[in-house]
Amino acid sequence: MSQKVRGIVARAKGQPVSLETIVIPDPGPGEAVVRIQACGVCHTDLHYREGGINDDFPFLLGHEAAGIVESIGEGVREVEVGDFVVLNWRAVCGTCRSCRKGKPQICFSTFNATQKMTLEDGTVLSPALGIGAFADKTLVAAGQCTKVNPAAKPEAAGLLGCGVMAGWGAAVLTGGVSRGDTVAVFGCGGVGNAAIAGAKMAGARTIIAVDLDDRKLAWATDFGATHTVNGSREDAVEAVRRHTDGFGADVCIEAVGNPKVLEQCFFARDLAGTVVQVGVPNPQMVMPEIPMIEFFGRGGALKPSWYGDCLPSRDFPMLVEQYLQGRFDLERFVSETIPLDGVEEAFRKMERGEVLRSVVVI
């Protein structure tokens, strides 16, 4: 039998979100209903509200979440009722050409729940990133549930569901940062600071944080940046070179989603260095115009990082254990905890750069 719960819905482009009654069906084959305990307010949710992802309104927002599996459908083997899980938005299929090559982290056929959640009047909802976790409960594909150690605090563990995993993975998995490397991270919000934390864990000797906001640069220092650069007061490219013996960084990470920042990363890296883009651009943005001789002559690699190239079943439990052992301070990302009806104000704080993460706790 279906059940009714509360959820945060974006009904129209650019309009304030509202707290609505959501109808959730019982889980069908391969599906699970998860009781949400905590969900981070991610910039991607704001992109949905602003119509920057698509126009499939109304959206059930929220996707960076942790909770308890309440019920499962037929054939589910990944999780059991009562499991503490972090939700992910890339449930791998196991059968596509990428999965068959042994690269499930870039699965080309990820999936979500088949059934739809609705408003009380039957209007079908589009769950953000196939999750919709600004709600008391949500319906997902069982493969979107990753079981982790229940000793972790939900408000910390849930952040692995998107932003923290994306940033950490951009540095460690996509960028391949290793001991002794020099790293520059452009954009020091939640994702950028996760990249800084990842670079530190990987053993980078120099980590340069670049932003326009001194408050964010202070946060970056807390996460492990060895140098900070305020791009509003000095040339960021020249500053990165100055802090890397004049050469540029081995790995430059773009965590803003802006063509001009991507161009800065391109020129701030060392010869044969790597540029990683993890910042999410809007659909109207185009690549910077870079002379082909520069592209050819500098060598190295330009890499987009989708979800930090993570494999949730492998990486979520590992990072939770790192957190529980005191090696990865997930709680430092939590600026505040808020009630379910506090999401709209959290968006405003995010836009003003006042928080790393507001986290809804239910």
C-alpha positions as CSV (number, residue, x, y, z in Angstrom):
1,M,0.0,0.0,0.0
2,S,1.3,3.5,-0.9
3,Q,2.1,5.9,1.9
4,K,2.0,9.7,2.3
5,V,5.1,11.7,3.5
6,R,6.4,15.2,3.5
7,G,8.7,16.4,0.7
8,I,10.3,19.6,-0.7
9,V,9.0,20.3,-4.2
10,A,10.1,22.8,-6.9
11,R,6.9,23.4,-8.8
12,A,8.1,26.0,-11.4
13,K,11.3,27.5,-12.7
14,G,12.8,30.0,-10.3
15,Q,10.0,29.8,-7.8
16,P,10.5,29.2,-4.1
17,V,10.3,25.5,-3.1
18,S,7.3,24.3,-1.0
19,L,6.7,21.6,1.6
20,E,4.2,19.2,0.0
21,T,2.5,15.8,0.7
22,I,4.2,13.1,-1.4
23,V,2.7,9.7,-2.3
24,I,5.2,6.9,-2.3
25,P,4.3,3.5,-3.7
26,D,5.4,0.2,-2.2
27,P,8.7,-0.9,-3.7
28,G,8.5,-3.0,-6.8
29,P,11.0,-5.5,-8.1
30,G,14.5,-4.2,-7.6
31,E,13.3,-1.1,-5.6
32,A,13.6,0.0,-2.0
33,V,11.9,2.6,0.2
34,V,14.4,4.4,2.4
35,R,13.6,6.5,5.5
36,I,15.7,9.6,5.2
37,Q,17.7,10.7,8.2
38,A,19.8,13.5,6.7
39,C,20.2,15.1,3.3
40,G,22.7,17.8,2.3
41,V,21.6,20.9,0.4
42,C,23.7,20.7,-2.8
43,H,24.0,23.3,-5.5
44,T,22.6,20.8,-8.0
45,D,19.3,21.1,-6.2
46,L,19.3,24.8,-6.8
47,H,20.2,24.1,-10.5
48,Y,17.0,22.0,-10.7
49,R,14.9,24.7,-9.1
50,E,16.3,27.3,-11.6
51,G,15.6,25.0,-14.6
52,G,19.3,24.5,-15.2
53,I,19.1,20.7,-15.5
54,N,15.8,20.3,-17.5
55,D,12.2,21.4,-17.5
56,D,10.6,18.3,-16.0
57,F,8.8,20.2,-13.2
58,P,7.7,19.5,-10.6
59,F,10.9,18.2,-9.0
60,L,11.2,16.4,-5.7
61,L,14.5,17.8,-4.6
62,G,17.3,16.4,-2.5
63,H,19.9,13.7,-3.4
64,E,22.8,13.8,-1.0
65,A,21.4,11.6,1.7
66,A,21.7,8.8,4.2
67,G,19.0,6.8,5.9
68,I,17.5,3.4,6.8
69,V,16.1,0.8,4.4
70,E,12.4,0.5,5.4
71,S,11.2,-2.0,2.7
72,I,12.5,-3.8,-0.3
73,G,10.9,-5.2,-3.4
74,E,11.1,-8.6,-5.1
75,G,14.6,-9.8,-6.1
76,V,16.5,-7.2,-4.1
77,R,19.9,-8.7,-2.9
78,E,22.0,-5.5,-2.4
79,V,20.5,-4.5,0.9
80,E,18.1,-5.7,3.7
81,V,15.5,-4.0,5.7
82,G,17.2,-2.1,8.5
83,D,20.4,-1.4,6.7
84,F,22.0,2.1,7.1
85,V,22.7,3.3,3.6
86,V,24.1,6.3,1.7
87,L,22.1,7.0,-1.5
88,N,23.9,7.3,-4.8
89,W,22.7,8.5,-8.2
90,R,24.7,6.1,-10.4
91,A,23.3,2.6,-9.8
92,V,25.5,0.6,-12.2
93,C,23.8,-1.9,-14.5
94,G,26.6,-4.5,-14.6
95,T,25.9,-5.4,-18.2
96,C,26.7,-2.4,-20.5
97,R,29.9,-2.3,-22.5
98,S,31.7,-0.3,-19.8
99,C,30.7,-2.6,-17.0
100,R,31.8,-5.6,-19.2
101,K,35.2,-3.9,-19.6
102,G,35.6,-3.8,-15.8
103,K,34.9,-0.1,-15.6
104,P,31.6,0.1,-13.7
105,Q,32.5,3.5,-12.4
106,I,31.7,4.9,-15.8
107,C,28.6,2.7,-16.4
108,F,26.7,3.9,-19.5
109,S,23.3,2.5,-18.4
110,T,22.7,3.5,-14.8
111,F,19.2,3.2,-13.5
112,N,16.6,4.5,-11.1
113,A,13.3,3.3,-9.6
114,T,10.7,2.3,-12.2
115,Q,7.7,3.5,-10.3
116,K,6.9,7.1,-9.8
117,M,6.3,9.2,-6.7
118,T,3.5,11.7,-7.0
119,L,1.8,14.7,-5.4
120,E,-1.6,13.9,-3.7
121,D,-3.5,14.9,-6.9
122,G,-1.5,12.3,-8.9
123,T,0.9,14.7,-10.5
124,V,4.1,12.8,-11.3
125,L,7.2,14.1,-9.6
126,S,10.7,14.1,-11.1
127,P,13.1,13.1,-8.3
128,A,16.4,15.0,-8.4
129,L,19.1,12.8,-9.8
130,G,16.7,9.9,-9.5
131,I,16.6,10.2,-5.7
132,G,14.3,12.9,-4.2
133,A,15.6,12.9,-0.7
134,F,14.3,16.1,0.8
135,A,11.5,13.9,2.2
136,D,10.6,11.7,5.1
137,K,11.0,8.7,2.8
138,T,11.9,8.1,-0.8
139,L,11.7,5.4,-3.4
140,V,14.9,4.4,-5.2
141,A,16.4,1.5,-7.2
142,A,18.0,-0.9,-4.7
143,G,21.3,-0.4,-6.5
144,Q,21.2,3.3,-5.4
145,C,21.6,2.2,-1.8
146,T,25.1,1.6,-0.5
147,K,25.3,-0.1,2.9
148,V,27.9,1.6,5.2
149,N,28.9,1.4,8.9
150,P,25.9,2.5,11.0
151,A,28.3,4.1,13.5
152,A,28.6,7.1,11.2
153,K,26.5,10.1,11.8
154,P,23.8,10.4,9.0
155,E,24.5,14.1,8.5
156,A,28.1,13.4,7.8
157,A,27.8,10.1,5.9
158,G,25.1,11.4,3.6
159,L,27.5,14.0,2.1
160,L,29.3,11.2,0.3
161,G,26.2,10.8,-1.8
162,C,27.3,13.7,-4.0
163,G,29.5,16.8,-3.3
164,V,32.1,15.3,-1.0
165,M,32.5,12.2,-3.2
166,A,32.7,14.3,-6.3
167,G,35.5,16.5,-4.9
168,W,37.5,13.7,-3.2
169,G,37.2,11.6,-6.3
170,A,38.2,14.4,-8.6
171,A,41.5,14.6,-6.8
172,V,42.2,11.0,-6.0
173,L,40.5,9.0,-8.7
174,T,40.2,11.3,-11.7
175,G,43.3,13.4,-11.1
176,G,45.4,10.6,-9.7
177,V,47.0,12.8,-7.1
178,S,49.8,10.9,-5.4
179,R,52.6,11.5,-2.9
180,G,54.7,14.6,-3.6
181,D,52.4,16.1,-6.2
182,T,51.5,19.8,-6.4
183,V,47.8,20.5,-6.7
184,A,45.7,23.7,-7.3
185,V,42.0,23.7,-6.6
186,F,40.0,26.5,-8.2
187,G,36.7,27.1,-6.2
188,C,36.6,26.3,-2.5
189,G,33.0,25.4,-1.8
190,G,32.0,22.0,-0.6
191,V,33.3,20.2,-3.7
192,G,36.5,22.1,-3.9
193,N,37.3,21.6,-0.2
194,A,36.6,17.9,-0.6
195,A,39.2,17.9,-3.4
196,I,41.6,19.6,-1.1
197,A,41.0,17.0,1.6
198,G,41.4,14.2,-0.9
199,A,44.7,15.7,-2.2
200,K,46.0,15.9,1.4
201,M,45.0,12.3,2.1
202,A,46.8,11.2,-1.1
203,G,50.1,12.9,0.1
204,A,50.3,16.0,-2.0
205,R,53.1,18.2,-0.9
206,T,51.7,21.5,-2.1
207,I,47.9,22.3,-2.2
208,I,46.9,25.7,-3.5
209,A,43.4,26.9,-2.9
210,V,42.1,29.6,-5.3
211,D,38.8,31.5,-4.8
212,L,37.4,35.0,-4.7
213,D,36.2,34.8,-1.1
214,D,38.5,35.0,1.8
215,R,36.0,33.1,4.0
216,K,36.2,30.1,1.6
217,L,40.0,30.3,1.5
218,A,40.0,30.1,5.3
219,W,37.9,27.0,5.0
220,A,40.3,25.6,2.5
221,T,43.2,26.1,4.9
222,D,41.3,24.0,7.5
223,F,40.9,21.2,5.0
224,G,44.6,21.1,4.2
225,A,45.5,23.9,1.7
226,T,49.2,24.9,2.1
227,H,48.7,28.2,0.2
228,T,45.7,30.4,-0.7
229,V,45.2,32.7,-3.6
230,N,42.4,35.3,-3.8
231,G,41.8,35.7,-7.6
232,S,40.1,39.0,-7.1
233,R,43.4,40.5,-5.9
234,E,46.0,38.8,-7.9
235,D,46.5,36.8,-11.1
236,A,45.6,33.2,-10.1
237,V,47.7,31.6,-12.8
238,E,50.8,33.5,-11.9
239,A,50.2,32.8,-8.2
240,V,49.9,29.1,-8.8
241,R,53.2,29.1,-10.7
242,R,54.9,31.1,-7.9
243,H,53.9,28.5,-5.4
244,T,55.2,25.7,-7.6
245,D,58.7,26.8,-8.3
246,G,57.6,28.6,-11.5
247,F,56.3,25.4,-13.2
248,G,52.6,25.2,-12.5
249,A,50.8,22.4,-10.6
250,D,50.8,18.8,-11.5
251,V,47.0,18.7,-11.1
252,C,44.6,21.6,-11.4
253,I,41.0,21.0,-10.4
254,E,38.2,23.2,-11.6
255,A,35.4,23.1,-9.0
256,V,33.3,26.0,-10.2
257,G,31.8,25.1,-13.5
258,N,33.0,28.2,-15.4
259,P,34.8,28.4,-18.7
260,K,37.1,31.2,-17.6
261,V,38.1,29.2,-14.5
262,L,38.7,26.2,-16.7
263,E,41.0,28.3,-18.9
264,Q,42.9,29.4,-15.8
265,C,43.4,25.8,-14.8
266,F,44.7,24.9,-18.3
267,F,47.4,27.5,-18.0
268,A,48.2,27.0,-14.3
269,R,49.3,23.4,-14.7
270,D,52.8,22.2,-15.4
271,L,53.8,20.7,-18.7
272,A,52.2,17.3,-19.0
273,G,50.0,18.2,-16.1
274,T,46.4,17.2,-15.6
275,V,43.3,19.4,-15.6
276,V,40.2,18.0,-13.9
277,Q,36.8,19.6,-14.3
278,V,34.3,18.7,-11.6
279,G,32.4,21.9,-11.4
280,V,29.0,21.6,-13.1
281,P,28.4,24.2,-15.8
282,N,25.0,25.3,-17.1
283,P,23.9,24.1,-20.5
284,Q,24.6,27.5,-22.2
285,M,28.3,27.6,-21.3
286,V,30.9,26.8,-24.0
287,M,34.5,25.7,-23.8
288,P,37.2,28.4,-23.7
289,E,39.0,29.2,-26.9
290,I,42.5,27.8,-26.4
291,P,45.0,27.9,-29.3
292,M,45.6,24.4,-30.6
293,I,49.3,24.8,-30.4
294,E,48.9,25.4,-26.6
295,F,46.7,22.3,-26.4
296,F,49.3,20.2,-28.3
297,G,52.4,21.8,-26.8
298,R,51.5,21.4,-23.2
299,G,50.7,17.7,-23.3
300,G,49.1,16.1,-20.3
301,A,45.4,15.5,-19.9
302,L,42.1,17.3,-19.7
303,K,39.6,15.2,-17.8
304,P,35.9,15.8,-16.9
305,S,35.1,14.1,-13.6
306,W,31.6,12.7,-13.3
307,Y,30.8,11.9,-9.7
308,G,34.5,11.8,-9.0
309,D,34.8,8.6,-11.1
310,C,33.7,6.8,-8.0
311,L,32.2,3.4,-7.6
312,P,29.8,3.8,-4.6
313,S,29.9,0.1,-3.5
314,R,33.7,0.4,-3.2
315,D,34.3,4.0,-2.2
316,F,31.4,4.9,0.2
317,P,32.2,2.2,2.8
318,M,35.9,3.0,2.6
319,L,35.5,6.7,3.1
320,V,33.1,6.1,6.0
321,E,35.7,4.0,7.7
322,Q,38.3,6.7,7.1
323,Y,35.9,9.1,8.8
324,L,35.3,6.8,11.7
325,Q,39.1,6.4,12.2
326,G,39.6,10.1,12.3
327,R,41.4,10.3,8.9
328,F,38.7,12.2,7.0
329,D,36.7,14.9,8.8
330,L,33.3,14.6,7.1
331,E,31.7,16.6,9.9
332,R,33.8,19.6,9.1
333,F,31.7,20.0,5.9
334,V,28.5,20.4,7.9
335,S,28.0,24.2,8.5
336,E,24.5,23.8,10.0
337,T,21.7,21.3,10.4
338,I,18.2,22.5,9.5
339,P,14.6,21.2,9.4
340,L,12.9,20.0,6.2
341,D,11.2,23.3,5.7
342,G,14.5,25.2,5.8
343,V,15.7,24.4,2.3
344,E,14.7,27.6,0.7
345,E,16.6,29.7,3.2
346,A,19.5,27.3,2.8
347,F,19.6,28.0,-0.9
348,R,19.9,31.7,-0.1
349,K,22.8,31.1,2.3
350,M,24.5,28.9,-0.4
351,E,24.2,31.7,-3.0
352,R,25.7,34.2,-0.5
353,G,28.6,31.8,0.2
354,E,27.8,31.6,3.9
355,V,27.9,27.8,4.2
356,L,29.7,24.7,3.0
357,R,26.7,22.5,3.5
358,S,23.4,23.0,5.2
359,V,22.1,19.6,6.1
360,V,18.4,18.7,6.5
361,V,18.0,16.4,9.5
362,I,14.7,14.5,9.8
